[in-house]
Amino acid sequence: MTYPSDLTSAQWELLEPLLPPQKQGGRPRSVDLRAVCNGIFYHLKTGCQWRMLPKDLPPSSTVYYYYRSWQVEGVWENINQELNRQRCISCSGSSRFPIRQNDGKKGEVYGFDGGKKVKGRKRHIIVDCLGQVMKVLVTEANGSEGVGAMYGLMEWTERYPAALGRLNTVLADAGDRGEKFSRWVCSLVGAKVEIVANQTREFAVIAG
């Protein structure tokens, strides 16, 4: 049985070379990595519990093992970066940065946001004008938004130096308002900063 979240043959052709090779000295790998990936994407798309994966996919314990191992080893980030590189990092227009959320869970990165009265983490996310994720940086919830934005943007430019000449506008939210941040972005990437803020307490489509 196939699912809407399954990889197409063309997608698998791109993804397969980016997955870690078989480790030396162990038993030959018997699991079908394409099926494992389909299980991972099914979980991410539907939000179901791991143990509720369909029975025609690999065992949930196997799927979760690869998902978690690749997460710890940085495989997912490397895949995202390589796929972005292959499509030439088409950010000639503008870059949206950042998006912030708190998940309320404790861990190595954990804090309390006094303004929002929320415990958890703050995620700074850079996407290009097509909405493709370019960089994710996780900080404490009480961390400075401007500082988090700067570190995220610095790491992104180190990974994609060729994009510096193409980026002309950075769209940020009100947390990054200020002349100091604008000057810093201009000096780093040569781009101007436009603040895009939602003026209502309800969901609304904003510019960008």
Residue pairs with C-beta under 8 A, 6 or more apart in sequence:
1 54
1 56
3 38
3 42
3 54
4 45
5 38
5 41
5 42
5 44
5 45
5 46
6 38
6 41
6 42
7 15
7 34
7 37
7 38
7 41
12 34
12 37
14 83
14 86
15 37
15 79
16 33
16 34
18 75
18 78
18 79
18 82
18 83
19 33
19 70
19 75
19 79
20 70
20 73
20 75
22 28
22 29
31 58
31 62
31 66
32 58
33 66
35 57
35 58
36 58
36 62
36 63
36 66
38 57
39 53
39 57
39 58
39 60
39 62
39 63
40 63
40 66
40 67
42 48
42 53
42 54
42 57
43 50
43 53
43 63
43 67
50 60
50 61
50 63
50 64
51 60
52 60
53 60
53 63
57 63
69 75
70 76
77 136
80 133
81 159
84 132
84 134
84 160
85 160
87 132
89 128
89 134
89 160
89 162
89 163
89 166
90 128
90 129
90 130
91 128
91 129
91 134
91 163
91 166
91 167
92 129
92 166
92 167
92 168
93 128
93 129
93 168
93 169
94 129
94 167
94 168
94 169
94 170
94 171
94 194
94 208
95 126
95 127
95 128
95 129
95 134
95 167
95 169
95 170
95 171
95 191
96 126
96 127
96 128
96 129
96 131
96 171
96 172
96 196
96 208
97 124
97 125
97 126
97 127
97 149
97 152
97 153
97 170
97 171
97 172
98 123
98 124
98 125
98 126
98 137
98 145
98 148
98 149
98 152
98 172
98 173
98 176
99 123
99 124
99 125
99 127
100 122
100 123
100 124
100 145
100 173
100 175
101 122
101 123
102 113
102 116
102 118
102 119
102 120
102 121
102 122
102 141
103 120
103 121
104 118
104 119
104 120
105 120
105 121
106 119
107 121
109 121
109 138
109 139
109 140
110 119
110 120
110 121
110 140
110 141
111 119
111 120
111 121
111 122
111 139
111 140
111 141
111 142
111 143
112 118
112 119
112 141
112 142
113 119
113 120
113 122
113 141
113 142
114 142
116 141
118 141
119 141
120 141
121 138
121 139
121 140
121 141
122 138
122 139
122 140
122 141
122 143
122 145
122 148
123 136
123 137
123 138
124 136
124 137
124 138
124 139
124 145
124 148
124 149
124 151
124 152
125 133
125 135
125 136
125 137
126 133
126 134
126 135
126 136
126 152
126 153
126 156
127 133
127 134
128 134
134 156
134 160
135 152
135 153
135 155
135 156
135 159
136 152
137 148
137 151
137 152
137 155
139 148
145 175
145 176
146 175
146 176
146 178
146 180
146 181
149 172
149 175
149 176
149 181
150 181
150 184
153 170
153 185
153 188
153 189
154 188
157 163
157 164
157 188
157 189
164 189
164 190
165 190
167 189
167 190
167 191
168 190
168 191
168 192
169 191
169 192
169 193
169 194
170 185
170 189
170 191
170 192
170 193
170 194
171 194
171 196
171 207
171 208
172 181
172 193
172 194
172 195
172 196
173 195
173 196
173 197
174 195
174 197
176 193
176 195
177 195
181 193
182 192
182 193
185 191
185 192
185 193
186 192
186 193
196 206
196 207
196 208
197 206
198 204
198 206
